[in-house]
């Protein structure tokens, strides 16, 4: 059984979803890459932000 | 003598022949197949790798494959899973996936499988848009 850490799961999810979003939501290769990187950063960044918020609330 | 743009236009024309919904259906049944039919090899390969990877990791995490709709959440999960097309059907036939979610990782895996199906639907619709000329 594959047991990634929570963060590894977030990164894998973000990677796969960003590739699909980049290819399907933009028309030129350059814009696909930029949008994919943007989505990846938003996925991972928002997960880290929400994690810190939950950590601070739980204290 | 044919020039490079002429060749490209010819290939484009070849890929535009046939049943208009074929890339949509093929893309749903097999991830990336809709783009392959339209000769978008790179895009198709990346889409296939992403969707297959997400589905396989979901199964490796002991994610659950929804088999029936006992309540509304199960129904939504089943709809997401069905987006995987043949991957879902073959996995069900082979008995892959957990029957019940018992650990956190398996819950993530279940979501990976559902999202893989939803991403596959997006990819199939993208192939249809390419086929109809709505997208370049």
N, CA and C atoms of all chains as a GROMACS GRO file, in nm:
protein
  585
    1UNK      N    1   0.084  -0.120   0.000
    1UNK     CA    2   0.000   0.000   0.000
    1UNK      C    3   0.088   0.125   0.000
    2UNK      N    4   0.056   0.216  -0.087
    2UNK     CA    5   0.131   0.341  -0.100
    2UNK      C    6   0.078   0.440   0.005
    3UNK      N    7   0.168   0.486   0.093
    3UNK     CA    8   0.125   0.575   0.201
    3UNK      C    9   0.205   0.705   0.198
    4UNK      N   10   0.171   0.798   0.111
    4UNK     CA   11   0.244   0.925   0.108
    4UNK      C   12   0.205   1.011   0.228
    5UNK      N   13   0.293   1.105   0.262
    5UNK     CA   14   0.258   1.201   0.368
    5UNK      C   15   0.148   1.292   0.315
    6UNK      N   16   0.088   1.369   0.404
    6UNK     CA   17  -0.018   1.461   0.360
    6UNK      C   18   0.035   1.559   0.256
    7UNK      N   19   0.155   1.611   0.282
    7UNK     CA   20   0.211   1.708   0.189
    7UNK      C   21   0.244   1.645   0.054
    8UNK      N   22   0.298   1.524   0.057
    8UNK     CA   23   0.329   1.454  -0.069
    8UNK      C   24   0.200   1.431  -0.149
    9UNK      N   25   0.093   1.397  -0.078
    9UNK     CA   26  -0.036   1.376  -0.147
    9UNK      C   27  -0.084   1.506  -0.212
   10UNK      N   28  -0.067   1.617  -0.140
   10UNK     CA   29  -0.107   1.747  -0.195
   10UNK      C   30  -0.025   1.779  -0.321
   11UNK      N   31   0.106   1.755  -0.313
   11UNK     CA   32   0.193   1.787  -0.427
   11UNK      C   33   0.157   1.700  -0.548
   12UNK      N   34   0.133   1.571  -0.525
   12UNK     CA   35   0.096   1.482  -0.637
   12UNK      C   36  -0.037   1.525  -0.699
   13UNK      N   37  -0.133   1.554  -0.613
   13UNK     CA   38  -0.265   1.598  -0.661
   13UNK      C   39  -0.250   1.726  -0.744
   14UNK      N   40  -0.174   1.821  -0.688
   14UNK     CA   41  -0.156   1.950  -0.756
   14UNK      C   42  -0.085   1.932  -0.891
   15UNK      N   43   0.013   1.844  -0.893
   15UNK     CA   44   0.089   1.821  -1.017
   15UNK      C   45  -0.001   1.768  -1.129
   16UNK      N   46  -0.076   1.662  -1.098
   16UNK     CA   47  -0.160   1.602  -1.201
   16UNK      C   48  -0.273   1.696  -1.245
   17UNK      N   49  -0.337   1.759  -1.149
   17UNK     CA   50  -0.449   1.849  -1.182
   17UNK      C   51  -0.398   1.970  -1.262
   18UNK      N   52  -0.280   2.021  -1.227
   18UNK     CA   53  -0.226   2.139  -1.296
   18UNK      C   54  -0.192   2.108  -1.441
   19UNK      N   55  -0.139   1.989  -1.464
   19UNK     CA   56  -0.106   1.949  -1.603
   19UNK      C   57  -0.234   1.950  -1.688
   20UNK      N   58  -0.340   1.889  -1.634
   20UNK     CA   59  -0.466   1.882  -1.711
   20UNK      C   60  -0.526   2.021  -1.728
   21UNK      N   61  -0.527   2.100  -1.622
   21UNK     CA   62  -0.582   2.236  -1.632
   21UNK      C   63  -0.503   2.318  -1.734
   22UNK      N   64  -0.371   2.309  -1.728
   22UNK     CA   65  -0.288   2.387  -1.819
   22UNK      C   66  -0.317   2.354  -1.964
   23UNK      N   67  -0.325   2.224  -1.995
   23UNK     CA   68  -0.345   2.182  -2.134
   23UNK      C   69  -0.486   2.216  -2.183
   24UNK      N   70  -0.584   2.200  -2.095
   24UNK     CA   71  -0.722   2.215  -2.143
   24UNK      C   72  -0.775   2.358  -2.137
   25UNK      N   73  -0.716   2.441  -2.053
   25UNK     CA   74  -0.773   2.575  -2.035
   25UNK      C   75  -0.702   2.684  -2.114
   26UNK      N   76  -0.591   2.652  -2.177
   26UNK     CA   77  -0.518   2.752  -2.256
   26UNK      C   78  -0.487   2.696  -2.394
   27UNK      N   79  -0.457   2.786  -2.490
   27UNK     CA   80  -0.444   2.742  -2.629
   27UNK      C   81  -0.301   2.724  -2.679
   28UNK      N   82  -0.210   2.810  -2.635
   28UNK     CA   83  -0.073   2.799  -2.685
   28UNK      C   84   0.016   2.729  -2.582
   29UNK      N   85   0.119   2.657  -2.626
   29UNK     CA   86   0.205   2.585  -2.531
   29UNK      C   87   0.264   2.674  -2.422
   30UNK      N   88   0.307   2.793  -2.461
   30UNK     CA   89   0.366   2.884  -2.362
   30UNK      C   90   0.266   2.920  -2.252
   31UNK      N   91   0.144   2.950  -2.294
   31UNK     CA   92   0.040   2.988  -2.198
   31UNK      C   93  -0.006   2.867  -2.116
   32UNK      N   94   0.000   2.749  -2.177
   32UNK     CA   95  -0.035   2.626  -2.103
   32UNK      C   96   0.062   2.605  -1.988
   33UNK      N   97   0.191   2.621  -2.019
   33UNK     CA   98   0.294   2.600  -1.915
   33UNK      C   99   0.277   2.703  -1.803
   34UNK      N  100   0.258   2.828  -1.842
   34UNK     CA  101   0.243   2.934  -1.741
   34UNK      C  102   0.120   2.910  -1.654
   35UNK      N  103   0.010   2.871  -1.716
   35UNK     CA  104  -0.113   2.848  -1.640
   35UNK      C  105  -0.100   2.723  -1.551
   36UNK      N  106  -0.031   2.622  -1.602
   36UNK     CA  107  -0.008   2.502  -1.521
   36UNK      C  108   0.073   2.534  -1.397
   37UNK      N  109   0.179   2.613  -1.415
   37UNK     CA  110   0.263   2.651  -1.300
   37UNK      C  111   0.181   2.737  -1.202
   38UNK      N  112   0.100   2.824  -1.256
   38UNK     CA  113   0.014   2.910  -1.173
   38UNK      C  114  -0.082   2.825  -1.089
   39UNK      N  115  -0.147   2.728  -1.153
   39UNK     CA  116  -0.241   2.640  -1.081
   39UNK      C  117  -0.168   2.559  -0.974
   40UNK      N  118  -0.050   2.506  -1.010
   40UNK     CA  119   0.027   2.427  -0.915
   40UNK      C  120   0.062   2.511  -0.791
   41UNK      N  121   0.108   2.634  -0.815
   41UNK     CA  122   0.144   2.721  -0.703
   41UNK      C  123   0.021   2.753  -0.618
   42UNK      N  124  -0.091   2.776  -0.681
   42UNK     CA  125  -0.213   2.804  -0.605
   42UNK      C  126  -0.259   2.684  -0.523
   43UNK      N  127  -0.255   2.564  -0.583
   43UNK     CA  128  -0.294   2.443  -0.511
   43UNK      C  129  -0.208   2.424  -0.386
   44UNK      N  130  -0.075   2.425  -0.408
   44UNK     CA  131   0.017   2.395  -0.297
   44UNK      C  132   0.017   2.512  -0.197
   45UNK      N  133   0.020   2.634  -0.250
   45UNK     CA  134   0.023   2.752  -0.163
   45UNK      C  135  -0.102   2.760  -0.076
   46UNK      N  136  -0.217   2.736  -0.134
   46UNK     CA  137  -0.340   2.745  -0.054
   46UNK      C  138  -0.346   2.633   0.050
   47UNK      N  139  -0.294   2.515   0.014
   47UNK     CA  140  -0.292   2.404   0.112
   47UNK      C  141  -0.203   2.440   0.231
   48UNK      N  142  -0.086   2.500   0.203
   48UNK     CA  143   0.004   2.539   0.312
   48UNK      C  144  -0.061   2.648   0.398
   49UNK      N  145  -0.124   2.744   0.334
   49UNK     CA  146  -0.189   2.855   0.406
   49UNK      C  147  -0.301   2.803   0.496
   50UNK      N  148  -0.387   2.720   0.440
   50UNK     CA  149  -0.499   2.666   0.518
   50UNK      C  150  -0.447   2.579   0.633
   51UNK      N  151  -0.338   2.506   0.608
   51UNK     CA  152  -0.279   2.424   0.714
   51UNK      C  153  -0.233   2.509   0.831
   52UNK      N  154  -0.166   2.621   0.800
   52UNK     CA  155  -0.121   2.711   0.906
   52UNK      C  156  -0.239   2.772   0.980
   53UNK      N  157  -0.344   2.808   0.909
   53UNK     CA  158  -0.464   2.864   0.974
   53UNK      C  159  -0.525   2.762   1.070
   54UNK      N  160  -0.535   2.636   1.024
   54UNK     CA  161  -0.591   2.531   1.111
   54UNK      C  162  -0.501   2.506   1.232
   55UNK      N  163  -0.370   2.512   1.209
   55UNK     CA  164  -0.274   2.493   1.320
   55UNK      C  165  -0.292   2.603   1.425
   56UNK      N  166  -0.306   2.727   1.380
   56UNK     CA  167  -0.321   2.838   1.473
   56UNK      C  168  -0.456   2.834   1.545
   57UNK      N  169  -0.561   2.791   1.473
   57UNK     CA  170  -0.692   2.779   1.538
   57UNK      C  171  -0.690   2.671   1.645
   58UNK      N  172  -0.619   2.562   1.616
   58UNK     CA  173  -0.618   2.447   1.707
   58UNK      C  174  -0.535   2.472   1.834
   59UNK      N  175  -0.451   2.575   1.834
   59UNK     CA  176  -0.363   2.600   1.950
   59UNK      C  177  -0.440   2.654   2.069
   60UNK      N  178   0.545   2.134  -5.536
   60UNK     CA  179   0.610   2.081  -5.417
   60UNK      C  180   0.536   2.129  -5.292
   61UNK      N  181   0.505   2.034  -5.204
   61UNK     CA  182   0.428   2.072  -5.086
   61UNK      C  183   0.517   2.136  -4.980
   62UNK      N  184   0.472   2.243  -4.924
   62UNK     CA  185   0.549   2.310  -4.819
   62UNK      C  186   0.504   2.260  -4.682
   63UNK      N  187   0.578   2.298  -4.578
   63UNK     CA  188   0.549   2.251  -4.442
   63UNK      C  189   0.407   2.289  -4.395
   64UNK      N  190   0.364   2.416  -4.416
   64UNK     CA  191   0.228   2.451  -4.375
   64UNK      C  192   0.121   2.370  -4.448
   65UNK      N  193   0.150   2.335  -4.577
   65UNK     CA  194   0.054   2.254  -4.652
   65UNK      C  195   0.039   2.115  -4.591
   66UNK      N  196   0.155   2.058  -4.548
   66UNK     CA  197   0.153   1.925  -4.485
   66UNK      C  198   0.072   1.931  -4.356
   67UNK      N  199   0.099   2.036  -4.279
   67UNK     CA  200   0.030   2.052  -4.152
   67UNK      C  201  -0.121   2.067  -4.174
   68UNK      N  202  -0.156   2.144  -4.274
   68UNK     CA  203  -0.298   2.164  -4.304
   68UNK      C  204  -0.362   2.032  -4.349
   69UNK      N  205  -0.286   1.953  -4.426
   69UNK     CA  206  -0.336   1.822  -4.470
   69UNK      C  207  -0.360   1.728  -4.354
   70UNK      N  208  -0.261   1.725  -4.262
   70UNK     CA  209  -0.276   1.641  -4.144
   70UNK      C  210  -0.395   1.684  -4.061
   71UNK      N  211  -0.410   1.817  -4.049
   71UNK     CA  212  -0.522   1.872  -3.973
   71UNK      C  213  -0.655   1.829  -4.035
   72UNK      N  214  -0.659   1.836  -4.171
   72UNK     CA  215  -0.781   1.800  -4.241
   72UNK      C  216  -0.814   1.652  -4.222
   73UNK      N  217  -0.708   1.567  -4.228
   73UNK     CA  218  -0.728   1.424  -4.208
   73UNK      C  219  -0.788   1.397  -4.070
   74UNK      N  220  -0.734   1.468  -3.969
   74UNK     CA  221  -0.780   1.443  -3.833
   74UNK      C  222  -0.921   1.496  -3.810
   75UNK      N  223  -0.968   1.583  -3.897
   75UNK     CA  224  -1.101   1.642  -3.882
   75UNK      C  225  -1.210   1.557  -3.948
   76UNK      N  226  -1.170   1.448  -4.017
   76UNK     CA  227  -1.270   1.366  -4.084
   76UNK      C  228  -1.329   1.265  -3.986
   77UNK      N  229  -1.447   1.215  -4.018
   77UNK     CA  230  -1.509   1.112  -3.935
   77UNK      C  231  -1.613   1.169  -3.840
   78UNK      N  232  -1.660   1.080  -3.755
   78UNK     CA  233  -1.767   1.113  -3.661
   78UNK      C  234  -1.722   1.223  -3.564
   79UNK      N  235  -1.804   1.328  -3.552
   79UNK     CA  236  -1.761   1.446  -3.477
   79UNK      C  237  -1.746   1.419  -3.327
   80UNK      N  238  -1.821   1.322  -3.274
   80UNK     CA  239  -1.812   1.292  -3.130
   80UNK      C  240  -1.710   1.183  -3.097
   81UNK      N  241  -1.640   1.132  -3.200
   81UNK     CA  242  -1.544   1.024  -3.176
   81UNK      C  243  -1.433   1.064  -3.076
   82UNK      N  244  -1.370   1.182  -3.091
   82UNK     CA  245  -1.266   1.219  -2.993
   82UNK      C  246  -1.322   1.231  -2.850
   83UNK      N  247  -1.445   1.278  -2.839
   83UNK     CA  248  -1.508   1.290  -2.706
   83UNK      C  249  -1.526   1.153  -2.642
   84UNK      N  250  -1.581   1.060  -2.720
   84UNK     CA  251  -1.608   0.926  -2.667
   84UNK      C  252  -1.478   0.851  -2.641
   85UNK      N  253  -1.386   0.860  -2.737
   85UNK     CA  254  -1.256   0.790  -2.720
   85UNK      C  255  -1.180   0.848  -2.601
   86UNK      N  256  -1.184   0.980  -2.588
   86UNK     CA  257  -1.116   1.046  -2.477
   86UNK      C  258  -1.175   1.007  -2.342
   87UNK      N  259  -1.305   0.985  -2.339
   87UNK     CA  260  -1.368   0.942  -2.214
   87UNK      C  261  -1.330   0.797  -2.183
   88UNK      N  262  -1.336   0.710  -2.284
   88UNK     CA  263  -1.307   0.568  -2.261
   88UNK      C  264  -1.160   0.545  -2.225
   89UNK      N  265  -1.069   0.610  -2.296
   89UNK     CA  266  -0.926   0.592  -2.272
   89UNK      C  267  -0.863   0.731  -2.257
   90UNK      N  268  -0.807   0.762  -2.140
   90UNK     CA  269  -0.749   0.897  -2.120
   90UNK      C  270  -0.646   0.932  -2.228
   91UNK      N  271  -0.663   1.048  -2.289
   91UNK     CA  272  -0.568   1.095  -2.391
   91UNK      C  273  -0.601   1.050  -2.532
   92UNK      N  274  -0.689   0.951  -2.547
   92UNK     CA  275  -0.716   0.895  -2.680
   92UNK      C  276  -0.781   0.998  -2.773
   93UNK      N  277  -0.863   1.086  -2.719
   93UNK     CA  278  -0.926   1.189  -2.801
   93UNK      C  279  -0.823   1.280  -2.866
   94UNK      N  280  -0.720   1.315  -2.790
   94UNK     CA  281  -0.614   1.400  -2.844
   94UNK      C  282  -0.527   1.323  -2.943
   95UNK      N  283  -0.504   1.194  -2.913
   95UNK     CA  284  -0.426   1.112  -3.006
   95UNK      C  285  -0.496   1.105  -3.142
   96UNK      N  286  -0.629   1.090  -3.142
   96UNK     CA  287  -0.704   1.084  -3.267
   96UNK      C  288  -0.689   1.212  -3.348
   97UNK      N  289  -0.669   1.323  -3.277
   97UNK     CA  290  -0.653   1.453  -3.345
   97UNK      C  291  -0.507   1.486  -3.371
   98UNK      N  292  -0.421   1.387  -3.351
   98UNK     CA  293  -0.277   1.400  -3.373
   98UNK      C  294  -0.211   1.502  -3.282
   99UNK      N  295  -0.267   1.521  -3.166
   99UNK     CA  296  -0.206   1.607  -3.064
   99UNK      C  297  -0.130   1.514  -2.969
  100UNK      N  298  -0.018   1.464  -3.018
  100UNK     CA  299   0.053   1.357  -2.947
  100UNK      C  300   0.105   1.401  -2.810
  101UNK      N  301   0.168   1.518  -2.806
  101UNK     CA  302   0.226   1.565  -2.680
  101UNK      C  303   0.120   1.590  -2.575
  102UNK      N  304   0.016   1.661  -2.614
  102UNK     CA  305  -0.092   1.691  -2.519
  102UNK      C  306  -0.159   1.562  -2.471
  103UNK      N  307  -0.183   1.472  -2.567
  103UNK     CA  308  -0.247   1.344  -2.532
  103UNK      C  309  -0.163   1.264  -2.434
  104UNK      N  310  -0.032   1.261  -2.459
  104UNK     CA  311   0.057   1.183  -2.371
  104UNK      C  312   0.059   1.241  -2.231
  105UNK      N  313   0.066   1.373  -2.221
  105UNK     CA  314   0.067   1.437  -2.089
  105UNK      C  315  -0.065   1.415  -2.015
  106UNK      N  316  -0.176   1.427  -2.088
  106UNK     CA  317  -0.307   1.404  -2.026
  106UNK      C  318  -0.320   1.260  -1.980
  107UNK      N  319  -0.279   1.167  -2.067
  107UNK     CA  320  -0.288   1.025  -2.032
  107UNK      C  321  -0.201   0.995  -1.909
  108UNK      N  322  -0.078   1.047  -1.908
  108UNK     CA  323   0.012   1.021  -1.795
  108UNK      C  324  -0.047   1.077  -1.666
  109UNK      N  325  -0.103   1.197  -1.673
  109UNK     CA  326  -0.158   1.260  -1.552
  109UNK      C  327  -0.279   1.183  -1.500
  110UNK      N  328  -0.371   1.150  -1.589
  110UNK     CA  329  -0.495   1.086  -1.544
  110UNK      C  330  -0.469   0.942  -1.502
  111UNK      N  331  -0.390   0.869  -1.582
  111UNK     CA  332  -0.355   0.732  -1.544
  111UNK      C  333  -0.277   0.730  -1.413
  112UNK      N  334  -0.184   0.826  -1.400
  112UNK     CA  335  -0.103   0.835  -1.277
  112UNK      C  336  -0.190   0.860  -1.156
  113UNK      N  337  -0.282   0.953  -1.169
  113UNK     CA  338  -0.369   0.985  -1.056
  113UNK      C  339  -0.458   0.867  -1.019
  114UNK      N  340  -0.510   0.800  -1.120
  114UNK     CA  341  -0.596   0.683  -1.096
  114UNK      C  342  -0.516   0.570  -1.029
  115UNK      N  343  -0.396   0.545  -1.082
  115UNK     CA  344  -0.313   0.436  -1.028
  115UNK      C  345  -0.269   0.466  -0.885
  116UNK      N  346  -0.233   0.590  -0.858
  116UNK     CA  347  -0.193   0.626  -0.721
  116UNK      C  348  -0.312   0.614  -0.627
  117UNK      N  349  -0.430   0.652  -0.676
  117UNK     CA  350  -0.551   0.636  -0.596
  117UNK      C  351  -0.574   0.491  -0.558
  118UNK      N  352  -0.556   0.401  -0.654
  118UNK     CA  353  -0.572   0.258  -0.625
  118UNK      C  354  -0.462   0.208  -0.531
  119UNK      N  355  -0.338   0.258  -0.553
  119UNK     CA  356  -0.226   0.215  -0.469
  119UNK      C  357  -0.245   0.262  -0.324
  120UNK      N  358  -0.319   0.371  -0.307
  120UNK     CA  359  -0.347   0.419  -0.172
  120UNK      C  360  -0.469   0.349  -0.112
  121UNK      N  361  -0.512   0.241  -0.176
  121UNK     CA  362  -0.629   0.163  -0.131
  121UNK      C  363  -0.758   0.245  -0.135
  122UNK      N  364  -0.768   0.331  -0.237
  122UNK     CA  365  -0.890   0.408  -0.253
  122UNK      C  366  -1.006   0.319  -0.291
  123UNK      N  367  -1.126   0.370  -0.263
  123UNK     CA  368  -1.247   0.290  -0.288
  123UNK      C  369  -1.304   0.324  -0.426
  124UNK      N  370  -1.349   0.221  -0.497
  124UNK     CA  371  -1.423   0.243  -0.622
  124UNK      C  372  -1.571   0.235  -0.588
  125UNK      N  373  -1.644   0.341  -0.615
  125UNK     CA  374  -1.786   0.341  -0.583
  125UNK      C  375  -1.860   0.240  -0.673
  126UNK      N  376  -1.940   0.155  -0.609
  126UNK     CA  377  -2.010   0.051  -0.685
  126UNK      C  378  -2.158   0.080  -0.700
  127UNK      N  379  -2.214   0.153  -0.607
  127UNK     CA  380  -2.357   0.182  -0.613
  127UNK      C  381  -2.386   0.316  -0.550
  128UNK      N  382  -2.511   0.359  -0.563
  128UNK     CA  383  -2.549   0.489  -0.509
  128UNK      C  384  -2.647   0.468  -0.394
  129UNK      N  385  -2.593   0.458  -0.271
  129UNK     CA  386  -2.680   0.438  -0.155
  129UNK      C  387  -2.731   0.572  -0.100
  130UNK      N  388  -2.652   0.677  -0.118
  130UNK     CA  389  -2.697   0.811  -0.080
  130UNK      C  390  -2.641   0.912  -0.181
  131UNK      N  391  -2.670   1.039  -0.157
  131UNK     CA  392  -2.632   1.142  -0.255
  131UNK      C  393  -2.480   1.151  -0.274
  132UNK      N  394  -2.405   1.140  -0.164
  132UNK     CA  395  -2.259   1.149  -0.175
  132UNK      C  396  -2.202   1.032  -0.255
  133UNK      N  397  -2.260   0.914  -0.233
  133UNK     CA  398  -2.217   0.797  -0.312
  133UNK      C  399  -2.248   0.817  -0.460
  134UNK      N  400  -2.362   0.878  -0.486
  134UNK     CA  401  -2.402   0.902  -0.625
  134UNK      C  402  -2.302   0.996  -0.694
  135UNK      N  403  -2.260   1.100  -0.621
  135UNK     CA  404  -2.163   1.194  -0.678
  135UNK      C  405  -2.028   1.126  -0.699
  136UNK      N  406  -1.990   1.042  -0.602
  136UNK     CA  407  -1.864   0.968  -0.615
  136UNK      C  408  -1.868   0.873  -0.733
  137UNK      N  409  -1.983   0.807  -0.751
  137UNK     CA  410  -1.998   0.714  -0.864
  137UNK      C  411  -1.990   0.790  -0.997
  138UNK      N  412  -2.052   0.908  -1.001
  138UNK     CA  413  -2.046   0.988  -1.124
  138UNK      C  414  -1.902   1.026  -1.156
  139UNK      N  415  -1.827   1.064  -1.053
  139UNK     CA  416  -1.686   1.097  -1.074
  139UNK      C  417  -1.607   0.978  -1.121
  140UNK      N  418  -1.628   0.863  -1.057
  140UNK     CA  419  -1.557   0.741  -1.095
  140UNK      C  420  -1.587   0.700  -1.240
  141UNK      N  421  -1.712   0.716  -1.280
  141UNK     CA  422  -1.750   0.677  -1.416
  141UNK      C  423  -1.678   0.761  -1.522
  142UNK      N  424  -1.633   0.879  -1.482
  142UNK     CA  425  -1.554   0.963  -1.575
  142UNK      C  426  -1.427   0.896  -1.621
  143UNK      N  427  -1.380   0.796  -1.547
  143UNK     CA  428  -1.257   0.726  -1.585
  143UNK      C  429  -1.277   0.629  -1.702
  144UNK      N  430  -1.401   0.608  -1.743
  144UNK     CA  431  -1.427   0.524  -1.860
  144UNK      C  432  -1.385   0.380  -1.839
  145UNK      N  433  -1.307   0.328  -1.932
  145UNK     CA  434  -1.267   0.187  -1.926
  145UNK      C  435  -1.181   0.155  -1.804
  146UNK      N  436  -1.106   0.254  -1.756
  146UNK     CA  437  -1.024   0.231  -1.636
  146UNK      C  438  -1.111   0.185  -1.520
  147UNK      N  439  -1.224   0.253  -1.505
  147UNK     CA  440  -1.317   0.219  -1.396
  147UNK      C  441  -1.376   0.079  -1.418
  148UNK      N  442  -1.420   0.054  -1.540
  148UNK     CA  443  -1.486  -0.074  -1.568
  148UNK      C  444  -1.388  -0.190  -1.548
  149UNK      N  445  -1.268  -0.176  -1.605
  149UNK     CA  446  -1.167  -0.283  -1.592
  149UNK      C  447  -1.129  -0.303  -1.445
  150UNK      N  448  -1.114  -0.194  -1.372
  150UNK     CA  449  -1.076  -0.205  -1.230
  150UNK      C  450  -1.185  -0.274  -1.150
  151UNK      N  451  -1.310  -0.245  -1.182
  151UNK     CA  452  -1.422  -0.310  -1.113
  151UNK      C  453  -1.424  -0.459  -1.144
  152UNK      N  454  -1.401  -0.492  -1.272
  152UNK     CA  455  -1.401  -0.634  -1.312
  152UNK      C  456  -1.288  -0.710  -1.242
  153UNK      N  457  -1.172  -0.644  -1.231
  153UNK     CA  458  -1.056  -0.709  -1.167
  153UNK      C  459  -1.064  -0.705  -1.015
  154UNK      N  460  -1.163  -0.636  -0.963
  154UNK     CA  461  -1.179  -0.630  -0.817
  154UNK      C  462  -1.076  -0.542  -0.748
  155UNK      N  463  -1.023  -0.444  -0.820
  155UNK     CA  464  -0.924  -0.353  -0.760
  155UNK      C  465  -0.995  -0.251  -0.671
  156UNK      N  466  -0.916  -0.186  -0.586
  156UNK     CA  467  -0.973  -0.085  -0.497
  156UNK      C  468  -1.029  -0.148  -0.371
  157UNK      N  469  -1.034  -0.068  -0.265
  157UNK     CA  470  -1.083  -0.119  -0.137
  157UNK      C  471  -1.236  -0.116  -0.133
  158UNK      N  472  -1.291  -0.210  -0.054
  158UNK     CA  473  -1.437  -0.210  -0.036
  158UNK      C  474  -1.480  -0.102   0.063
  159UNK      N  475  -1.396  -0.084   0.166
  159UNK     CA  476  -1.426   0.017   0.266
  159UNK      C  477  -1.302   0.099   0.297
  160UNK      N  478  -1.325   0.226   0.324
  160UNK     CA  479  -1.213   0.315   0.359
  160UNK      C  480  -1.187   0.303   0.508
  161UNK      N  481  -1.064   0.261   0.542
  161UNK     CA  482  -1.036   0.240   0.685
  161UNK      C  483  -0.926   0.330   0.736
  162UNK      N  484  -0.841   0.382   0.649
  162UNK     CA  485  -0.734   0.471   0.693
  162UNK      C  486  -0.741   0.601   0.614
  163UNK      N  487  -0.675   0.705   0.666
  163UNK     CA  488  -0.680   0.837   0.602
  163UNK      C  489  -0.627   0.832   0.460
  164UNK      N  490  -0.519   0.757   0.441
  164UNK     CA  491  -0.459   0.750   0.309
  164UNK      C  492  -0.559   0.694   0.206
  165UNK      N  493  -0.639   0.599   0.250
  165UNK     CA  494  -0.739   0.540   0.159
  165UNK      C  495  -0.846   0.643   0.122
  166UNK      N  496  -0.876   0.732   0.215
  166UNK     CA  497  -0.973   0.838   0.186
  166UNK      C  498  -0.916   0.931   0.079
  167UNK      N  499  -0.788   0.964   0.092
  167UNK     CA  500  -0.722   1.045  -0.012
  167UNK      C  501  -0.726   0.970  -0.145
  168UNK      N  502  -0.698   0.842  -0.140
  168UNK     CA  503  -0.697   0.761  -0.262
  168UNK      C  504  -0.832   0.762  -0.332
  169UNK      N  505  -0.939   0.755  -0.252
  169UNK     CA  506  -1.074   0.760  -0.309
  169UNK      C  507  -1.095   0.892  -0.383
  170UNK      N  508  -1.047   1.000  -0.323
  170UNK     CA  509  -1.061   1.132  -0.387
  170UNK      C  510  -0.974   1.141  -0.513
  171UNK      N  511  -0.857   1.081  -0.510
  171UNK     CA  512  -0.770   1.079  -0.628
  171UNK      C  513  -0.844   1.013  -0.745
  172UNK      N  514  -0.910   0.901  -0.717
  172UNK     CA  515  -0.980   0.827  -0.823
  172UNK      C  516  -1.096   0.910  -0.879
  173UNK      N  517  -1.173   0.972  -0.789
  173UNK     CA  518  -1.286   1.054  -0.834
  173UNK      C  519  -1.236   1.172  -0.918
  174UNK      N  520  -1.131   1.239  -0.869
  174UNK     CA  521  -1.080   1.357  -0.941
  174UNK      C  522  -1.018   1.316  -1.074
  175UNK      N  523  -0.953   1.200  -1.080
  175UNK     CA  524  -0.900   1.151  -1.207
  175UNK      C  525  -1.013   1.139  -1.310
  176UNK      N  526  -1.128   1.089  -1.265
  176UNK     CA  527  -1.244   1.078  -1.355
  176UNK      C  528  -1.293   1.215  -1.401
  177UNK      N  529  -1.297   1.310  -1.310
  177UNK     CA  530  -1.344   1.444  -1.348
  177UNK      C  531  -1.245   1.511  -1.444
  178UNK      N  532  -1.116   1.493  -1.418
  178UNK     CA  533  -1.015   1.549  -1.509
  178UNK      C  534  -1.024   1.484  -1.647
  179UNK      N  535  -1.056   1.354  -1.648
  179UNK     CA  536  -1.070   1.285  -1.777
  179UNK      C  537  -1.186   1.340  -1.858
  180UNK      N  538  -1.294   1.376  -1.789
  180UNK     CA  539  -1.408   1.436  -1.859
  180UNK      C  540  -1.367   1.572  -1.917
  181UNK      N  541  -1.292   1.651  -1.840
  181UNK     CA  542  -1.244   1.781  -1.891
  181UNK      C  543  -1.157   1.760  -2.015
  182UNK      N  544  -1.069   1.659  -2.009
  182UNK     CA  545  -0.979   1.631  -2.122
  182UNK      C  546  -1.059   1.586  -2.244
  183UNK      N  547  -1.162   1.504  -2.223
  183UNK     CA  548  -1.244   1.455  -2.335
  183UNK      C  549  -1.320   1.571  -2.399
  184UNK      N  550  -1.372   1.662  -2.317
  184UNK     CA  551  -1.443   1.778  -2.371
  184UNK      C  552  -1.346   1.869  -2.447
  185UNK      N  553  -1.223   1.878  -2.398
  185UNK     CA  554  -1.121   1.957  -2.468
  185UNK      C  555  -1.094   1.897  -2.607
  186UNK      N  556  -1.087   1.764  -2.614
  186UNK     CA  557  -1.067   1.698  -2.744
  186UNK      C  558  -1.185   1.728  -2.837
  187UNK      N  559  -1.305   1.728  -2.782
  187UNK     CA  560  -1.422   1.761  -2.863
  187UNK      C  561  -1.415   1.905  -2.914
  188UNK      N  562  -1.372   1.996  -2.828
  188UNK     CA  563  -1.359   2.136  -2.869
  188UNK      C  564  -1.254   2.153  -2.978
  189UNK      N  565  -1.147   2.075  -2.969
  189UNK     CA  566  -1.044   2.078  -3.075
  189UNK      C  567  -1.103   2.026  -3.205
  190UNK      N  568  -1.182   1.921  -3.195
  190UNK     CA  569  -1.242   1.858  -3.313
  190UNK      C  570  -1.339   1.952  -3.384
  191UNK      N  571  -1.419   2.025  -3.305
  191UNK     CA  572  -1.519   2.113  -3.365
  191UNK      C  573  -1.460   2.248  -3.405
  192UNK      N  574  -1.336   2.275  -3.367
  192UNK     CA  575  -1.272   2.401  -3.404
  192UNK      C  576  -1.299   2.513  -3.305
  193UNK      N  577  -1.365   2.479  -3.194
  193UNK     CA  578  -1.391   2.580  -3.091
  193UNK      C  579  -1.261   2.622  -3.024
  194UNK      N  580  -1.163   2.530  -3.026
  194UNK     CA  581  -1.032   2.559  -2.967
  194UNK      C  582  -0.925   2.526  -3.070
  195UNK      N  583  -0.820   2.606  -3.073
  195UNK     CA  584  -0.712   2.584  -3.172
  195UNK      C  585  -0.617   2.477  -3.126
   0.00000   0.00000   0.00000
